[in-house]
């Protein structure tokens, strides 16, 4: 009986550590996305100074081409939504991970919003 209790305890501990490892990985992935969002934020502001408007883009390729960047993040899909006086860059997490389908965004004020609790 003691052996069974020990095995269950070890399995429980290992399972809880795997969840912590997954959260740690999500935090690292999220930090790279925050860095990308800040790069796009600065590029959008330069674009507006040069062109007099913000850029809208449906994907990273269009965003990179028009803003002179080279963001290649395999974990997120990027999209820029813009209006005459504002913009919002939305990054949607790919895959079926802990935060799959969740979004992170930055606005023209530089404020970053994160939907996944593991990213906070």
CNS distance restraints for C-alpha pairs under 8 A (distance, minus, plus):
assign (resid   1 and name CA) (resid   5 and name CA) 6.38 0.50 0.50
assign (resid   2 and name CA) (resid   6 and name CA) 6.19 0.50 0.50
assign (resid   3 and name CA) (resid   7 and name CA) 6.17 0.50 0.50
assign (resid   4 and name CA) (resid   8 and name CA) 6.16 0.50 0.50
assign (resid   5 and name CA) (resid   9 and name CA) 6.09 0.50 0.50
assign (resid   6 and name CA) (resid  10 and name CA) 6.15 0.50 0.50
assign (resid   7 and name CA) (resid  11 and name CA) 6.16 0.50 0.50
assign (resid   8 and name CA) (resid  12 and name CA) 6.05 0.50 0.50
assign (resid   9 and name CA) (resid  13 and name CA) 6.11 0.50 0.50
assign (resid  10 and name CA) (resid  14 and name CA) 6.09 0.50 0.50
assign (resid  11 and name CA) (resid  15 and name CA) 6.04 0.50 0.50
assign (resid  12 and name CA) (resid  16 and name CA) 6.23 0.50 0.50
assign (resid  13 and name CA) (resid  17 and name CA) 6.25 0.50 0.50
assign (resid  14 and name CA) (resid  18 and name CA) 6.24 0.50 0.50
assign (resid  15 and name CA) (resid  19 and name CA) 6.57 0.50 0.50
assign (resid  16 and name CA) (resid  20 and name CA) 6.52 0.50 0.50
assign (resid  17 and name CA) (resid  21 and name CA) 6.17 0.50 0.50
assign (resid  18 and name CA) (resid  22 and name CA) 6.25 0.50 0.50
assign (resid  19 and name CA) (resid  23 and name CA) 6.30 0.50 0.50
assign (resid  20 and name CA) (resid  24 and name CA) 6.13 0.50 0.50
assign (resid  21 and name CA) (resid  25 and name CA) 6.23 0.50 0.50
assign (resid  22 and name CA) (resid  26 and name CA) 6.25 0.50 0.50
assign (resid  22 and name CA) (resid  98 and name CA) 7.39 0.50 0.50
assign (resid  23 and name CA) (resid  27 and name CA) 6.22 0.50 0.50
assign (resid  23 and name CA) (resid  98 and name CA) 7.55 0.50 0.50
assign (resid  23 and name CA) (resid 118 and name CA) 5.78 0.50 0.50
assign (resid  24 and name CA) (resid  28 and name CA) 6.47 0.50 0.50
assign (resid  25 and name CA) (resid  29 and name CA) 6.25 0.50 0.50
assign (resid  26 and name CA) (resid  30 and name CA) 5.96 0.50 0.50
assign (resid  26 and name CA) (resid  98 and name CA) 7.58 0.50 0.50
assign (resid  26 and name CA) (resid  99 and name CA) 7.40 0.50 0.50
assign (resid  26 and name CA) (resid 118 and name CA) 6.67 0.50 0.50
assign (resid  26 and name CA) (resid 119 and name CA) 6.68 0.50 0.50
assign (resid  27 and name CA) (resid  31 and name CA) 6.19 0.50 0.50
assign (resid  27 and name CA) (resid 118 and name CA) 6.56 0.50 0.50
assign (resid  27 and name CA) (resid 119 and name CA) 5.25 0.50 0.50
assign (resid  27 and name CA) (resid 120 and name CA) 7.90 0.50 0.50
assign (resid  28 and name CA) (resid  32 and name CA) 6.60 0.50 0.50
assign (resid  29 and name CA) (resid  33 and name CA) 6.49 0.50 0.50
assign (resid  29 and name CA) (resid  75 and name CA) 7.36 0.50 0.50
assign (resid  30 and name CA) (resid  34 and name CA) 6.22 0.50 0.50
assign (resid  30 and name CA) (resid 119 and name CA) 6.05 0.50 0.50
assign (resid  31 and name CA) (resid  35 and name CA) 6.32 0.50 0.50
assign (resid  32 and name CA) (resid  36 and name CA) 6.31 0.50 0.50
assign (resid  33 and name CA) (resid  37 and name CA) 6.09 0.50 0.50
assign (resid  33 and name CA) (resid  73 and name CA) 7.66 0.50 0.50
assign (resid  33 and name CA) (resid  76 and name CA) 7.54 0.50 0.50
assign (resid  33 and name CA) (resid  91 and name CA) 7.58 0.50 0.50
assign (resid  34 and name CA) (resid  38 and name CA) 6.25 0.50 0.50
assign (resid  34 and name CA) (resid 112 and name CA) 7.89 0.50 0.50
assign (resid  35 and name CA) (resid  39 and name CA) 6.39 0.50 0.50
assign (resid  36 and name CA) (resid  40 and name CA) 6.31 0.50 0.50
assign (resid  36 and name CA) (resid  71 and name CA) 6.85 0.50 0.50
assign (resid  37 and name CA) (resid  41 and name CA) 6.03 0.50 0.50
assign (resid  37 and name CA) (resid  89 and name CA) 7.02 0.50 0.50
assign (resid  37 and name CA) (resid 105 and name CA) 7.31 0.50 0.50
assign (resid  37 and name CA) (resid 106 and name CA) 6.40 0.50 0.50
assign (resid  38 and name CA) (resid  42 and name CA) 6.28 0.50 0.50
assign (resid  38 and name CA) (resid 106 and name CA) 7.74 0.50 0.50
assign (resid  38 and name CA) (resid 110 and name CA) 7.75 0.50 0.50
assign (resid  39 and name CA) (resid  43 and name CA) 6.21 0.50 0.50
assign (resid  40 and name CA) (resid  44 and name CA) 5.91 0.50 0.50
assign (resid  40 and name CA) (resid  67 and name CA) 7.95 0.50 0.50
assign (resid  40 and name CA) (resid  89 and name CA) 7.61 0.50 0.50
assign (resid  41 and name CA) (resid  45 and name CA) 6.39 0.50 0.50
assign (resid  41 and name CA) (resid  89 and name CA) 7.79 0.50 0.50
assign (resid  41 and name CA) (resid 106 and name CA) 7.26 0.50 0.50
assign (resid  41 and name CA) (resid 107 and name CA) 7.62 0.50 0.50
assign (resid  41 and name CA) (resid 108 and name CA) 6.97 0.50 0.50
assign (resid  41 and name CA) (resid 110 and name CA) 7.02 0.50 0.50
assign (resid  42 and name CA) (resid  46 and name CA) 6.34 0.50 0.50
assign (resid  43 and name CA) (resid  47 and name CA) 6.05 0.50 0.50
assign (resid  43 and name CA) (resid  67 and name CA) 5.95 0.50 0.50
assign (resid  43 and name CA) (resid  68 and name CA) 7.93 0.50 0.50
assign (resid  43 and name CA) (resid  69 and name CA) 7.98 0.50 0.50
assign (resid  44 and name CA) (resid  48 and name CA) 6.19 0.50 0.50
assign (resid  44 and name CA) (resid  54 and name CA) 6.22 0.50 0.50
assign (resid  44 and name CA) (resid  55 and name CA) 6.79 0.50 0.50
assign (resid  44 and name CA) (resid  67 and name CA) 7.12 0.50 0.50
assign (resid  45 and name CA) (resid  49 and name CA) 6.35 0.50 0.50
assign (resid  45 and name CA) (resid  54 and name CA) 7.52 0.50 0.50
assign (resid  45 and name CA) (resid 108 and name CA) 7.92 0.50 0.50
assign (resid  46 and name CA) (resid  50 and name CA) 6.27 0.50 0.50
assign (resid  47 and name CA) (resid  51 and name CA) 5.79 0.50 0.50
assign (resid  47 and name CA) (resid  52 and name CA) 7.53 0.50 0.50
assign (resid  47 and name CA) (resid  53 and name CA) 7.21 0.50 0.50
assign (resid  47 and name CA) (resid  54 and name CA) 6.51 0.50 0.50
assign (resid  47 and name CA) (resid  55 and name CA) 7.26 0.50 0.50
assign (resid  47 and name CA) (resid  67 and name CA) 6.82 0.50 0.50
assign (resid  48 and name CA) (resid  52 and name CA) 4.73 0.50 0.50
assign (resid  48 and name CA) (resid  53 and name CA) 4.59 0.50 0.50
assign (resid  48 and name CA) (resid  54 and name CA) 5.10 0.50 0.50
assign (resid  48 and name CA) (resid  55 and name CA) 7.72 0.50 0.50
assign (resid  49 and name CA) (resid  53 and name CA) 7.61 0.50 0.50
assign (resid  53 and name CA) (resid  84 and name CA) 6.28 0.50 0.50
assign (resid  53 and name CA) (resid  85 and name CA) 7.64 0.50 0.50
assign (resid  54 and name CA) (resid  82 and name CA) 6.03 0.50 0.50
assign (resid  54 and name CA) (resid  83 and name CA) 6.99 0.50 0.50
assign (resid  54 and name CA) (resid  84 and name CA) 6.93 0.50 0.50
assign (resid  54 and name CA) (resid  85 and name CA) 7.65 0.50 0.50
assign (resid  54 and name CA) (resid  86 and name CA) 7.24 0.50 0.50
assign (resid  54 and name CA) (resid  87 and name CA) 6.71 0.50 0.50
assign (resid  55 and name CA) (resid  66 and name CA) 7.92 0.50 0.50
assign (resid  55 and name CA) (resid  80 and name CA) 7.19 0.50 0.50
assign (resid  55 and name CA) (resid  81 and name CA) 7.85 0.50 0.50
assign (resid  55 and name CA) (resid  82 and name CA) 6.38 0.50 0.50
assign (resid  56 and name CA) (resid  63 and name CA) 7.90 0.50 0.50
assign (resid  56 and name CA) (resid  79 and name CA) 7.74 0.50 0.50
assign (resid  56 and name CA) (resid  80 and name CA) 4.99 0.50 0.50
assign (resid  56 and name CA) (resid  81 and name CA) 5.26 0.50 0.50
assign (resid  56 and name CA) (resid  82 and name CA) 5.37 0.50 0.50
assign (resid  57 and name CA) (resid  62 and name CA) 5.79 0.50 0.50
assign (resid  57 and name CA) (resid  63 and name CA) 5.45 0.50 0.50
assign (resid  57 and name CA) (resid  79 and name CA) 5.68 0.50 0.50
assign (resid  57 and name CA) (resid  80 and name CA) 4.92 0.50 0.50
assign (resid  57 and name CA) (resid  81 and name CA) 6.98 0.50 0.50
assign (resid  58 and name CA) (resid  62 and name CA) 6.82 0.50 0.50
assign (resid  58 and name CA) (resid  63 and name CA) 7.59 0.50 0.50
assign (resid  58 and name CA) (resid  78 and name CA) 7.39 0.50 0.50
assign (resid  58 and name CA) (resid  79 and name CA) 4.92 0.50 0.50
assign (resid  58 and name CA) (resid  80 and name CA) 6.46 0.50 0.50
assign (resid  59 and name CA) (resid  63 and name CA) 6.23 0.50 0.50
assign (resid  59 and name CA) (resid  77 and name CA) 6.87 0.50 0.50
assign (resid  59 and name CA) (resid  78 and name CA) 5.41 0.50 0.50
assign (resid  59 and name CA) (resid  79 and name CA) 5.16 0.50 0.50
assign (resid  59 and name CA) (resid  80 and name CA) 7.77 0.50 0.50
assign (resid  60 and name CA) (resid  64 and name CA) 5.86 0.50 0.50
assign (resid  60 and name CA) (resid  71 and name CA) 6.95 0.50 0.50
assign (resid  60 and name CA) (resid  72 and name CA) 7.53 0.50 0.50
assign (resid  60 and name CA) (resid  77 and name CA) 7.02 0.50 0.50
assign (resid  60 and name CA) (resid  78 and name CA) 5.43 0.50 0.50
assign (resid  60 and name CA) (resid  79 and name CA) 6.88 0.50 0.50
assign (resid  61 and name CA) (resid  65 and name CA) 6.12 0.50 0.50
assign (resid  62 and name CA) (resid  66 and name CA) 6.16 0.50 0.50
assign (resid  63 and name CA) (resid  67 and name CA) 5.87 0.50 0.50
assign (resid  63 and name CA) (resid  69 and name CA) 7.52 0.50 0.50
assign (resid  63 and name CA) (resid  79 and name CA) 7.81 0.50 0.50
assign (resid  63 and name CA) (resid  80 and name CA) 7.68 0.50 0.50
assign (resid  64 and name CA) (resid  68 and name CA) 5.44 0.50 0.50
assign (resid  64 and name CA) (resid  69 and name CA) 4.40 0.50 0.50
assign (resid  64 and name CA) (resid  70 and name CA) 5.40 0.50 0.50
assign (resid  64 and name CA) (resid  71 and name CA) 6.56 0.50 0.50
assign (resid  65 and name CA) (resid  69 and name CA) 6.75 0.50 0.50
assign (resid  73 and name CA) (resid  77 and name CA) 7.78 0.50 0.50
assign (resid  74 and name CA) (resid  94 and name CA) 7.97 0.50 0.50
assign (resid  75 and name CA) (resid  93 and name CA) 5.87 0.50 0.50
assign (resid  75 and name CA) (resid  94 and name CA) 5.40 0.50 0.50
assign (resid  75 and name CA) (resid  95 and name CA) 7.67 0.50 0.50
assign (resid  76 and name CA) (resid  91 and name CA) 5.66 0.50 0.50
assign (resid  76 and name CA) (resid  92 and name CA) 5.22 0.50 0.50
assign (resid  76 and name CA) (resid  93 and name CA) 4.49 0.50 0.50
assign (resid  76 and name CA) (resid  94 and name CA) 5.32 0.50 0.50
assign (resid  77 and name CA) (resid  91 and name CA) 5.41 0.50 0.50
assign (resid  77 and name CA) (resid  92 and name CA) 5.15 0.50 0.50
assign (resid  77 and name CA) (resid  93 and name CA) 6.61 0.50 0.50
assign (resid  77 and name CA) (resid  94 and name CA) 6.79 0.50 0.50
assign (resid  78 and name CA) (resid  89 and name CA) 7.02 0.50 0.50
assign (resid  78 and name CA) (resid  90 and name CA) 5.71 0.50 0.50
assign (resid  78 and name CA) (resid  91 and name CA) 4.48 0.50 0.50
assign (resid  78 and name CA) (resid  92 and name CA) 6.54 0.50 0.50
assign (resid  79 and name CA) (resid  89 and name CA) 5.77 0.50 0.50
assign (resid  79 and name CA) (resid  90 and name CA) 5.31 0.50 0.50
assign (resid  79 and name CA) (resid  91 and name CA) 6.56 0.50 0.50
assign (resid  80 and name CA) (resid  87 and name CA) 6.97 0.50 0.50
assign (resid  80 and name CA) (resid  88 and name CA) 5.80 0.50 0.50
assign (resid  80 and name CA) (resid  89 and name CA) 4.44 0.50 0.50
assign (resid  80 and name CA) (resid  90 and name CA) 6.30 0.50 0.50
assign (resid  81 and name CA) (resid  87 and name CA) 5.59 0.50 0.50
assign (resid  81 and name CA) (resid  88 and name CA) 5.24 0.50 0.50
assign (resid  81 and name CA) (resid  89 and name CA) 6.33 0.50 0.50
assign (resid  81 and name CA) (resid  90 and name CA) 7.82 0.50 0.50
assign (resid  82 and name CA) (resid  86 and name CA) 5.79 0.50 0.50
assign (resid  82 and name CA) (resid  87 and name CA) 4.05 0.50 0.50
assign (resid  82 and name CA) (resid  88 and name CA) 6.28 0.50 0.50
assign (resid  83 and name CA) (resid  87 and name CA) 6.08 0.50 0.50
assign (resid  86 and name CA) (resid 107 and name CA) 7.37 0.50 0.50
assign (resid  86 and name CA) (resid 108 and name CA) 5.68 0.50 0.50
assign (resid  87 and name CA) (resid 107 and name CA) 5.68 0.50 0.50
assign (resid  87 and name CA) (resid 108 and name CA) 5.43 0.50 0.50
assign (resid  88 and name CA) (resid 105 and name CA) 6.64 0.50 0.50
assign (resid  88 and name CA) (resid 106 and name CA) 5.66 0.50 0.50
assign (resid  88 and name CA) (resid 107 and name CA) 4.37 0.50 0.50
assign (resid  88 and name CA) (resid 108 and name CA) 6.55 0.50 0.50
assign (resid  89 and name CA) (resid 105 and name CA) 5.38 0.50 0.50
assign (resid  89 and name CA) (resid 106 and name CA) 5.38 0.50 0.50
assign (resid  89 and name CA) (resid 107 and name CA) 6.47 0.50 0.50
assign (resid  90 and name CA) (resid 103 and name CA) 6.59 0.50 0.50
assign (resid  90 and name CA) (resid 104 and name CA) 5.90 0.50 0.50
assign (resid  90 and name CA) (resid 105 and name CA) 4.41 0.50 0.50
assign (resid  90 and name CA) (resid 106 and name CA) 6.88 0.50 0.50
assign (resid  91 and name CA) (resid 103 and name CA) 5.52 0.50 0.50
assign (resid  91 and name CA) (resid 104 and name CA) 5.22 0.50 0.50
assign (resid  91 and name CA) (resid 105 and name CA) 6.02 0.50 0.50
assign (resid  92 and name CA) (resid 100 and name CA) 7.95 0.50 0.50
assign (resid  92 and name CA) (resid 101 and name CA) 5.90 0.50 0.50
assign (resid  92 and name CA) (resid 102 and name CA) 5.75 0.50 0.50
assign (resid  92 and name CA) (resid 103 and name CA) 4.39 0.50 0.50
assign (resid  92 and name CA) (resid 104 and name CA) 6.53 0.50 0.50
assign (resid  93 and name CA) (resid  99 and name CA) 6.62 0.50 0.50
assign (resid  93 and name CA) (resid 100 and name CA) 5.12 0.50 0.50
assign (resid  93 and name CA) (resid 101 and name CA) 5.10 0.50 0.50
assign (resid  93 and name CA) (resid 102 and name CA) 5.53 0.50 0.50
assign (resid  93 and name CA) (resid 103 and name CA) 6.14 0.50 0.50
assign (resid  94 and name CA) (resid 100 and name CA) 5.47 0.50 0.50
assign (resid  94 and name CA) (resid 101 and name CA) 6.06 0.50 0.50
assign (resid  95 and name CA) (resid 100 and name CA) 5.07 0.50 0.50
assign (resid  95 and name CA) (resid 101 and name CA) 7.13 0.50 0.50
assign (resid  96 and name CA) (resid 100 and name CA) 4.76 0.50 0.50
assign (resid  96 and name CA) (resid 101 and name CA) 7.58 0.50 0.50
assign (resid  99 and name CA) (resid 116 and name CA) 5.72 0.50 0.50
assign (resid  99 and name CA) (resid 118 and name CA) 7.50 0.50 0.50
assign (resid 102 and name CA) (resid 115 and name CA) 5.73 0.50 0.50
assign (resid 102 and name CA) (resid 116 and name CA) 5.93 0.50 0.50
assign (resid 103 and name CA) (resid 114 and name CA) 6.35 0.50 0.50
assign (resid 103 and name CA) (resid 115 and name CA) 5.56 0.50 0.50
assign (resid 103 and name CA) (resid 116 and name CA) 7.34 0.50 0.50
assign (resid 104 and name CA) (resid 112 and name CA) 7.11 0.50 0.50
assign (resid 104 and name CA) (resid 113 and name CA) 5.55 0.50 0.50
assign (resid 104 and name CA) (resid 114 and name CA) 4.51 0.50 0.50
assign (resid 104 and name CA) (resid 115 and name CA) 6.20 0.50 0.50
assign (resid 105 and name CA) (resid 112 and name CA) 5.51 0.50 0.50
assign (resid 105 and name CA) (resid 113 and name CA) 5.26 0.50 0.50
assign (resid 105 and name CA) (resid 114 and name CA) 6.75 0.50 0.50
assign (resid 106 and name CA) (resid 110 and name CA) 5.82 0.50 0.50
assign (resid 106 and name CA) (resid 111 and name CA) 5.42 0.50 0.50
assign (resid 106 and name CA) (resid 112 and name CA) 4.45 0.50 0.50
assign (resid 106 and name CA) (resid 113 and name CA) 6.49 0.50 0.50
assign (resid 107 and name CA) (resid 111 and name CA) 5.69 0.50 0.50
assign (resid 107 and name CA) (resid 112 and name CA) 6.98 0.50 0.50
assign (resid 114 and name CA) (resid 119 and name CA) 6.70 0.50 0.50
assign (resid 114 and name CA) (resid 120 and name CA) 7.23 0.50 0.50
assign (resid 115 and name CA) (resid 119 and name CA) 7.86 0.50 0.50
assign (resid 116 and name CA) (resid 120 and name CA) 7.46 0.50 0.50
